[in-house]
Amino acid sequence: MKFRINYEVKGTLAFLSHLEMMRLWQRAILRSGLPVAWSNGFNPRPKLSLGPARGVGIEGCSEYFDVECKAKVDPEELVKKLNDILPEGIFILAVREIPQSGKMLEAIIDEAVYKVTFPQGVPADAKEKAAAFLKEKTAPFIRKSPKGSKEVDLRAFVNGIEIKEDGIYLSLKTSPAGSIRVTELLTVFGYWDIIKDIRIQRLGLFVTVGTKRFTP
């Protein structure tokens, strides 16, 4: 049996990296006693895969991971066993069985929606900056890393930007080929000096089919 688990991660646990989150779920599943299936090879691991990585410090309001079990499991039992042992800040919202042959989450998810909340309210120039950005055909950004520098076109990854009273809402493209960081977009907007005080939440992940979008 293969399950797709929908969960939230908030507070200090949002600062776990993608790899640390994978280890958290591996340990939780092993502690729960669920009959998880294992991979083959010299270094067998529980068969589970996470959705697209969140940025460190970004809360996830509707995240996903898939896990495969080698025996029949009641979905409600799975949720209870895991929620009973999970640390504060992470909680399973829902679970459903999926086909064994289904594609991995990272291969099907193509949109991530974020909310950016500012400590002193949305900046007065946010609407103007968002409108100017969306009018551009390209928005080159130099991404720096220990491996060197790389130019990324931020505009190519932005579906839309909506400014509301309670924050900035972003619809960003994501795929195995790449994605952008919300902090990169905020830097281009000129908000780098207050990024450490900004709250970023990933509200949801979606799959586009034709002109419609669905949750994974």
Backbone as CSV, one residue per row, in Angstrom:
resi,resn,N_x,N_y,N_z,CA_x,CA_y,CA_z,C_x,C_y,C_z
1,MET,0.843,-1.190,0.000,0.000,0.000,0.000,0.882,1.246,0.000
2,LYS,0.416,2.266,-0.704,1.161,3.516,-0.766,0.228,4.653,-0.357
3,PHE,0.733,5.522,0.517,-0.087,6.602,1.036,0.524,7.963,0.738
4,ARG,-0.338,8.935,0.518,0.083,10.334,0.381,-0.396,11.079,1.625
5,ILE,0.546,11.618,2.358,0.250,12.254,3.638,0.374,13.764,3.522
6,ASN,-0.654,14.454,3.976,-0.723,15.911,3.960,-0.485,16.400,5.395
7,TYR,0.493,17.280,5.582,0.833,17.707,6.941,1.206,19.186,6.973
8,GLU,1.300,19.732,8.169,1.756,21.100,8.360,2.981,21.104,9.256
9,VAL,3.851,22.090,9.033,5.031,22.244,9.887,5.173,23.733,10.187
10,LYS,5.207,24.060,11.488,5.229,25.456,11.899,6.213,25.670,13.051
11,GLY,6.395,26.933,13.418,7.265,27.260,14.543,8.724,26.931,14.272
12,THR,9.436,26.497,15.294,10.874,26.240,15.169,11.185,25.097,14.210
13,LEU,10.251,24.151,14.047,10.506,23.028,13.136,10.569,23.473,11.682
14,ALA,10.071,24.661,11.389,10.167,25.179,10.025,11.615,25.456,9.641
15,PHE,12.505,25.500,10.637,13.919,25.761,10.361,14.701,24.485,10.055
16,LEU,14.022,23.343,10.045,14.677,22.109,9.615,14.899,22.151,8.105
17,SER,16.045,21.667,7.668,16.320,21.585,6.230,15.514,20.446,5.623
18,HIS,15.533,20.367,4.312,14.814,19.292,3.608,15.334,17.922,4.058
19,LEU,16.645,17.785,4.177,17.242,16.512,4.603,16.868,16.193,6.045
20,GLU,16.874,17.200,6.900,16.490,16.978,8.299,15.026,16.589,8.421
21,MET,14.181,17.156,7.573,12.766,16.790,7.583,12.579,15.338,7.134
22,MET,13.367,14.927,6.152,13.319,13.535,5.709,13.693,12.602,6.856
23,ARG,14.747,12.960,7.584,15.169,12.123,8.716,14.121,12.102,9.815
24,LEU,13.451,13.233,10.045,12.401,13.278,11.064,11.295,12.290,10.725
25,TRP,10.859,12.278,9.477,9.787,11.368,9.085,10.251,9.920,9.127
26,GLN,11.494,9.658,8.734,12.010,8.291,8.803,11.990,7.783,10.235
27,ARG,12.466,8.610,11.180,12.491,8.202,12.581,11.079,8.022,13.136
28,ALA,10.166,8.945,12.770,8.798,8.859,13.268,8.111,7.581,12.784
29,ILE,8.311,7.246,11.528,7.677,6.050,10.970,8.227,4.788,11.620
30,LEU,9.533,4.766,11.869,10.125,3.599,12.519,9.640,3.479,13.962
31,ARG,9.540,4.584,14.674,9.060,4.571,16.067,7.597,4.163,16.151
32,SER,6.823,4.499,15.122,5.392,4.208,15.150,5.088,2.716,15.013
33,GLY,6.056,1.956,14.488,5.841,0.532,14.291,5.053,0.187,13.040
34,LEU,4.807,1.177,12.182,4.096,0.912,10.938,4.923,0.000,10.030
35,PRO,4.273,-0.896,9.275,5.008,-1.848,8.421,5.531,-1.189,7.147
36,VAL,6.452,-0.279,7.288,6.972,0.459,6.141,7.819,-0.452,5.251
37,ALA,7.743,-0.248,3.956,8.566,-0.994,3.005,9.953,-0.363,2.958
38,TRP,10.956,-1.181,2.658,12.340,-0.704,2.615,12.907,-0.821,1.207
39,SER,13.823,0.076,0.894,14.512,0.021,-0.401,15.533,-1.106,-0.389
40,ASN,15.988,-1.500,-1.562,17.007,-2.537,-1.682,18.398,-1.908,-1.711
41,GLY,19.415,-2.737,-1.729,20.783,-2.224,-1.848,21.560,-2.328,-0.551
42,PHE,22.766,-1.716,-0.559,23.663,-1.801,0.593,23.232,-0.887,1.738
43,ASN,22.426,0.119,1.435,21.997,1.064,2.463,20.476,1.226,2.420
44,PRO,19.745,0.178,2.828,18.278,0.230,2.736,17.681,1.319,3.618
45,ARG,16.635,1.962,3.096,15.948,3.024,3.828,14.447,2.867,3.670
46,PRO,13.674,3.413,4.602,12.213,3.374,4.434,11.814,4.038,3.125
47,LYS,10.854,3.449,2.437,10.413,3.990,1.155,9.476,5.174,1.369
48,LEU,10.053,6.360,1.388,9.240,7.564,1.479,9.905,8.676,0.694
49,SER,9.092,9.578,0.180,9.612,10.695,-0.608,8.822,11.944,-0.281
50,LEU,9.541,13.050,-0.132,8.912,14.322,0.204,8.601,15.127,-1.047
51,GLY,7.710,16.091,-0.893,7.412,17.027,-1.961,8.549,18.016,-2.121
52,PRO,8.374,19.048,-2.954,9.421,20.049,-3.184,9.917,20.663,-1.885
53,ALA,11.224,20.896,-1.817,11.830,21.435,-0.598,11.295,22.829,-0.273
54,ARG,11.098,23.083,1.018,10.786,24.434,1.488,12.113,25.134,1.785
55,GLY,12.093,26.438,1.760,13.248,27.172,2.227,13.326,27.061,3.743
56,VAL,14.519,27.045,4.294,14.679,26.967,5.743,14.031,28.184,6.396
57,GLY,13.199,27.940,7.397,12.497,29.019,8.089,11.119,29.314,7.538
58,ILE,10.753,28.684,6.420,9.431,28.892,5.824,8.461,27.850,6.380
59,GLU,7.371,28.315,6.951,6.377,27.398,7.490,5.589,26.751,6.352
60,GLY,5.231,25.493,6.537,4.445,24.781,5.538,3.054,24.500,6.070
61,CYS,2.043,25.080,5.447,0.661,24.911,5.905,-0.023,23.706,5.273
62,SER,0.532,23.218,4.175,-0.067,22.071,3.490,1.015,21.367,2.678
63,GLU,1.852,20.602,3.374,2.964,19.882,2.753,2.562,18.434,2.491
64,TYR,3.386,17.720,1.726,3.066,16.336,1.375,4.300,15.443,1.404
65,PHE,4.065,14.169,1.742,5.076,13.150,1.473,4.370,11.826,1.219
66,ASP,5.024,10.945,0.479,4.501,9.620,0.162,5.269,8.569,0.951
67,VAL,4.561,7.549,1.412,5.209,6.444,2.114,4.576,5.129,1.651
68,GLU,5.410,4.128,1.512,4.945,2.820,1.053,4.997,1.826,2.208
69,CYS,3.923,1.066,2.380,3.870,0.045,3.424,3.815,-1.341,2.782
70,LYS,4.410,-2.320,3.455,4.465,-3.677,2.891,3.290,-4.546,3.332
71,ALA,2.432,-3.992,4.173,1.237,-4.715,4.617,0.069,-3.734,4.672
72,LYS,-1.133,-4.263,4.784,-2.318,-3.417,4.817,-2.339,-2.573,6.089
73,VAL,-2.650,-1.294,5.924,-2.703,-0.365,7.052,-3.980,0.468,6.936
74,ASP,-4.665,0.636,8.055,-5.836,1.503,8.071,-5.358,2.955,8.093
75,PRO,-5.832,3.789,7.178,-5.370,5.178,7.122,-5.544,5.937,8.436
76,GLU,-6.656,5.727,9.123,-6.895,6.413,10.390,-5.884,5.976,11.452
77,GLU,-5.531,4.685,11.412,-4.529,4.166,12.354,-3.169,4.788,12.068
78,LEU,-2.850,4.924,10.781,-1.579,5.532,10.384,-1.472,6.957,10.927
79,VAL,-2.540,7.736,10.739,-2.541,9.124,11.210,-2.381,9.189,12.721
80,LYS,-3.132,8.359,13.446,-3.079,8.391,14.909,-1.697,8.005,15.428
81,LYS,-1.130,6.939,14.876,0.168,6.475,15.363,1.253,7.529,15.158
82,LEU,1.214,8.210,14.023,2.241,9.214,13.762,2.007,10.492,14.554
83,ASN,0.769,10.974,14.585,0.488,12.202,15.323,0.774,12.060,16.818
84,ASP,0.623,10.834,17.346,0.873,10.604,18.770,2.341,10.786,19.151
85,ILE,3.240,10.613,18.178,4.669,10.677,18.519,5.393,11.856,17.865
86,LEU,4.710,12.586,17.014,5.365,13.713,16.351,5.600,14.862,17.331
87,PRO,6.705,15.598,17.160,6.978,16.734,18.054,6.027,17.899,17.782
88,GLU,5.925,18.797,18.748,5.075,19.968,18.590,5.550,20.810,17.406
89,GLY,4.615,21.226,16.583,4.958,22.028,15.418,4.760,21.291,14.112
90,ILE,4.539,19.979,14.199,4.282,19.206,12.980,3.081,18.305,13.233
91,PHE,2.162,18.280,12.262,0.892,17.592,12.485,0.338,17.093,11.157
92,ILE,-0.125,15.845,11.141,-0.726,15.278,9.928,-2.168,15.753,9.807
93,LEU,-2.499,16.294,8.640,-3.832,16.830,8.384,-4.750,15.810,7.721
94,ALA,-4.188,15.023,6.799,-5.004,14.062,6.054,-4.098,13.019,5.413
95,VAL,-4.703,11.904,5.023,-3.960,10.843,4.340,-4.899,10.137,3.374
96,ARG,-4.351,9.686,2.258,-5.161,8.904,1.320,-4.262,7.895,0.617
97,GLU,-4.858,6.796,0.218,-4.112,5.776,-0.506,-3.975,6.192,-1.963
98,ILE,-2.813,5.941,-2.557,-2.556,6.278,-3.949,-2.026,5.047,-4.685
99,PRO,-2.092,5.023,-6.022,-1.588,3.871,-6.776,-0.092,3.664,-6.578
100,GLN,0.325,2.423,-6.560,1.750,2.104,-6.398,2.580,2.697,-7.529
101,SER,1.988,2.792,-8.710,2.725,3.255,-9.888,2.699,4.774,-10.063
102,GLY,2.097,5.474,-9.113,1.979,6.923,-9.244,3.323,7.627,-9.279
103,LYS,3.366,8.774,-9.950,4.611,9.538,-10.048,4.957,10.196,-8.721
104,MET,6.245,10.484,-8.540,6.696,11.145,-7.317,6.148,12.566,-7.249
105,LEU,5.990,13.050,-6.036,5.444,14.394,-5.824,6.230,15.467,-6.564
106,GLU,7.547,15.396,-6.508,8.371,16.420,-7.146,8.174,16.456,-8.655
107,ALA,7.721,15.334,-9.226,7.539,15.259,-10.674,6.197,15.837,-11.120
108,ILE,5.218,15.913,-10.213,3.886,16.370,-10.622,3.523,17.765,-10.102
109,ILE,4.092,18.167,-8.981,3.770,19.487,-8.418,4.430,20.572,-9.255
110,ASP,3.660,21.559,-9.697,4.218,22.607,-10.546,3.895,24.024,-10.058
111,GLU,3.254,24.130,-8.891,2.941,25.459,-8.357,3.017,25.448,-6.832
112,ALA,3.593,26.502,-6.281,3.629,26.690,-4.834,3.106,28.086,-4.526
113,VAL,2.205,28.182,-3.560,1.614,29.466,-3.180,2.132,29.869,-1.797
114,TYR,2.610,31.109,-1.707,3.210,31.612,-0.474,2.485,32.858,0.025
115,LYS,2.571,33.075,1.337,2.119,34.322,1.940,3.293,34.953,2.673
116,VAL,3.527,36.231,2.404,4.610,36.970,3.049,3.989,38.018,3.962
117,THR,4.293,37.934,5.251,3.735,38.858,6.241,4.855,39.737,6.806
118,PHE,4.600,41.026,6.849,5.600,41.990,7.318,5.287,42.441,8.750
119,PRO,6.316,42.641,9.577,6.087,43.008,10.981,5.377,44.345,11.154
120,GLN,5.603,45.279,10.238,4.980,46.601,10.333,3.902,46.800,9.270
121,GLY,3.368,45.713,8.739,2.359,45.815,7.691,2.984,45.832,6.308
122,VAL,2.181,45.606,5.300,2.665,45.566,3.918,3.257,46.930,3.544
123,PRO,4.474,46.949,2.989,5.083,48.229,2.592,4.196,49.012,1.624
124,ALA,4.224,50.312,1.747,3.361,51.174,0.933,3.657,51.053,-0.556
125,ASP,4.905,50.698,-0.889,5.289,50.621,-2.305,5.147,49.220,-2.885
126,ALA,4.562,48.276,-2.137,4.493,46.881,-2.584,3.694,46.722,-3.881
127,LYS,2.533,47.394,-3.973,1.716,47.263,-5.188,2.454,47.803,-6.402
128,GLU,3.114,48.922,-6.228,3.851,49.525,-7.329,4.993,48.627,-7.787
129,LYS,5.718,48.071,-6.824,6.843,47.200,-7.179,6.374,45.902,-7.814
130,ALA,5.281,45.352,-7.324,4.753,44.113,-7.901,4.282,44.344,-9.332
131,ALA,3.577,45.438,-9.562,3.087,45.752,-10.907,4.237,45.948,-11.884
132,ALA,5.282,46.646,-11.437,6.439,46.887,-12.296,7.159,45.578,-12.615
133,PHE,7.265,44.715,-11.627,7.926,43.423,-11.840,7.155,42.583,-12.853
134,LEU,5.840,42.515,-12.717,5.022,41.680,-13.601,5.004,42.191,-15.037
135,LYS,5.289,43.469,-15.230,5.336,44.028,-16.588,6.616,43.624,-17.320
136,GLU,7.646,43.292,-16.570,8.930,42.926,-17.182,8.862,41.542,-17.826
137,LYS,9.591,41.383,-18.922,9.663,40.077,-19.572,10.685,39.177,-18.896
138,THR,11.725,39.796,-18.345,12.747,39.047,-17.629,13.136,39.816,-16.361
139,ALA,13.689,39.097,-15.402,14.179,39.722,-14.166,15.416,38.958,-13.724
140,PRO,16.582,39.271,-14.329,17.818,38.551,-14.008,18.226,38.750,-12.545
141,PHE,18.661,37.679,-11.928,19.119,37.722,-10.534,20.347,36.831,-10.409
142,ILE,21.380,37.323,-9.754,22.601,36.540,-9.562,22.488,35.761,-8.266
143,ARG,22.392,34.456,-8.392,22.311,33.569,-7.227,23.723,33.095,-6.875
144,LYS,24.101,33.357,-5.646,25.440,32.982,-5.195,25.368,31.781,-4.267
145,SER,26.339,30.890,-4.414,26.413,29.698,-3.581,27.884,29.299,-3.442
146,PRO,28.194,28.355,-2.562,29.584,27.897,-2.430,30.174,27.372,-3.734
147,LYS,29.287,26.949,-4.648,29.753,26.417,-5.929,30.001,27.515,-6.964
148,GLY,29.636,28.752,-6.618,29.838,29.853,-7.552,28.573,30.671,-7.753
149,SER,28.576,31.495,-8.784,27.433,32.363,-9.090,26.700,31.884,-10.335
150,LYS,25.394,32.107,-10.348,24.571,31.687,-11.471,23.465,32.709,-11.684
151,GLU,23.207,33.069,-12.931,22.124,34.006,-13.224,20.805,33.250,-13.390
152,VAL,19.778,33.736,-12.694,18.443,33.129,-12.745,17.434,34.191,-13.172
153,ASP,16.519,33.810,-14.050,15.453,34.729,-14.462,14.269,34.532,-13.519
154,LEU,14.135,35.388,-12.530,13.065,35.251,-11.553,11.686,35.368,-12.189
155,ARG,11.572,36.231,-13.187,10.258,36.468,-13.815,9.677,35.200,-14.414
156,ALA,10.520,34.329,-14.915,10.054,33.104,-15.552,9.378,32.153,-14.571
157,PHE,9.583,32.358,-13.273,9.036,31.455,-12.266,7.832,32.030,-11.527
158,VAL,7.419,33.244,-11.882,6.324,33.888,-11.150,5.028,33.843,-11.959
159,ASN,4.033,33.135,-11.435,2.716,33.098,-12.073,1.918,34.358,-11.768
160,GLY,2.003,34.805,-10.529,1.231,35.974,-10.142,1.616,36.495,-8.774
161,ILE,1.292,37.750,-8.518,1.531,38.403,-7.228,0.268,39.167,-6.859
162,GLU,-0.205,38.953,-5.649,-1.394,39.670,-5.181,-1.080,40.358,-3.865
163,ILE,-1.350,41.647,-3.798,-1.101,42.417,-2.587,-2.416,42.579,-1.827
164,LYS,-2.465,42.091,-0.592,-3.643,42.246,0.255,-3.249,42.988,1.522
165,GLU,-4.234,43.334,2.319,-3.958,44.075,3.550,-3.088,43.286,4.521
166,ASP,-3.241,41.965,4.526,-2.514,41.151,5.502,-1.208,40.571,4.973
167,GLY,-0.849,40.855,3.724,0.419,40.338,3.215,0.489,40.277,1.704
168,ILE,1.613,39.796,1.212,1.823,39.588,-0.220,1.660,38.102,-0.511
169,TYR,0.834,37.783,-1.509,0.596,36.396,-1.896,1.292,36.127,-3.228
170,LEU,2.064,35.051,-3.273,2.864,34.725,-4.445,2.491,33.351,-4.986
171,SER,2.319,33.258,-6.283,2.152,31.983,-6.961,3.409,31.746,-7.791
172,LEU,4.190,30.736,-7.405,5.477,30.483,-8.057,5.504,29.108,-8.710
173,LYS,6.156,29.042,-9.857,6.329,27.768,-10.547,7.422,26.951,-9.865
174,THR,7.212,25.654,-9.831,8.226,24.759,-9.294,8.228,23.481,-10.119
175,SER,9.399,22.904,-10.298,9.528,21.678,-11.090,10.876,21.037,-10.779
176,PRO,11.083,19.789,-11.207,12.387,19.161,-11.001,13.521,19.944,-11.659
177,ALA,13.178,20.742,-12.671,14.206,21.515,-13.383,14.652,22.745,-12.597
178,GLY,13.843,23.172,-11.619,14.253,24.332,-10.844,13.102,25.111,-10.248
179,SER,13.443,26.046,-9.392,12.476,26.934,-8.742,13.254,28.145,-8.237
180,ILE,12.555,29.089,-7.638,13.231,30.239,-7.057,12.864,30.341,-5.582
181,ARG,13.652,31.131,-4.855,13.399,31.331,-3.435,12.589,32.609,-3.255
182,VAL,11.674,32.586,-2.304,10.876,33.781,-2.020,11.788,34.930,-1.606
183,THR,12.847,34.618,-0.868,13.771,35.665,-0.429,14.476,36.346,-1.599
184,GLU,14.665,35.631,-2.703,15.270,36.244,-3.885,14.332,37.297,-4.467
185,LEU,13.059,36.986,-4.485,12.068,37.931,-5.002,11.972,39.152,-4.084
186,LEU,11.985,38.926,-2.785,11.919,40.030,-1.834,13.165,40.913,-1.925
187,THR,14.288,40.308,-2.244,15.521,41.073,-2.418,15.408,42.008,-3.613
188,VAL,14.861,41.502,-4.720,14.659,42.328,-5.912,13.690,43.473,-5.624
189,PHE,12.724,43.225,-4.755,11.766,44.271,-4.377,12.380,45.313,-3.440
190,GLY,13.575,45.032,-2.943,14.253,45.983,-2.061,13.984,45.783,-0.587
191,TYR,13.530,44.581,-0.203,13.189,44.326,1.192,14.238,43.477,1.917
192,TRP,15.435,43.429,1.368,16.480,42.577,1.940,16.787,42.935,3.393
193,ASP,16.782,44.218,3.727,17.186,44.652,5.070,16.210,44.221,6.159
194,ILE,14.971,43.807,5.788,14.016,43.380,6.806,13.608,41.916,6.644
195,ILE,14.315,41.187,5.795,13.944,39.797,5.528,13.947,38.952,6.800
196,LYS,14.896,39.213,7.694,14.979,38.401,8.918,13.735,38.559,9.804
197,ASP,12.993,39.629,9.618,11.784,39.870,10.422,10.501,39.479,9.696
198,ILE,10.632,39.074,8.434,9.456,38.741,7.624,9.050,37.285,7.853
199,ARG,7.743,37.038,7.958,7.235,35.676,8.092,6.795,35.171,6.729
200,ILE,7.315,34.011,6.348,6.965,33.409,5.059,6.298,32.065,5.311
201,GLN,5.138,31.870,4.717,4.411,30.607,4.820,4.139,30.047,3.431
202,ARG,4.355,28.761,3.278,3.930,28.106,2.041,2.528,27.572,2.295
203,LEU,1.551,28.212,1.671,0.155,27.900,1.935,-0.299,26.607,1.276
204,GLY,0.267,26.289,0.105,-0.177,25.097,-0.587,0.688,24.743,-1.782
205,LEU,0.567,23.500,-2.207,1.252,22.967,-3.395,0.185,22.416,-4.333
206,PHE,0.399,22.620,-5.645,-0.659,22.281,-6.593,-0.111,21.608,-7.856
207,VAL,-1.035,20.928,-8.518,-0.752,20.252,-9.794,-1.682,20.840,-10.847
208,THR,-1.120,21.259,-11.972,-1.931,21.817,-13.051,-2.253,20.761,-14.090
209,VAL,-3.542,20.663,-14.425,-3.991,19.756,-15.491,-4.843,20.591,-16.437
210,GLY,-4.299,20.891,-17.604,-4.999,21.753,-18.534,-5.084,23.163,-17.978
211,THR,-6.300,23.655,-17.807,-6.495,25.001,-17.252,-6.919,24.959,-15.786
212,LYS,-6.941,23.769,-15.203,-7.369,23.633,-13.818,-6.194,23.196,-12.942
213,ARG,-6.305,23.512,-11.633,-5.266,23.076,-10.717,-5.898,22.289,-9.577
214,PHE,-5.141,21.338,-9.065,-5.618,20.448,-8.013,-4.541,20.288,-6.956
215,THR,-4.957,19.852,-5.763,-3.968,19.454,-4.767,-3.438,18.087,-5.173
216,PRO,-2.203,17.759,-4.809,-1.593,16.493,-5.272,-2.365,15.240,-4.860
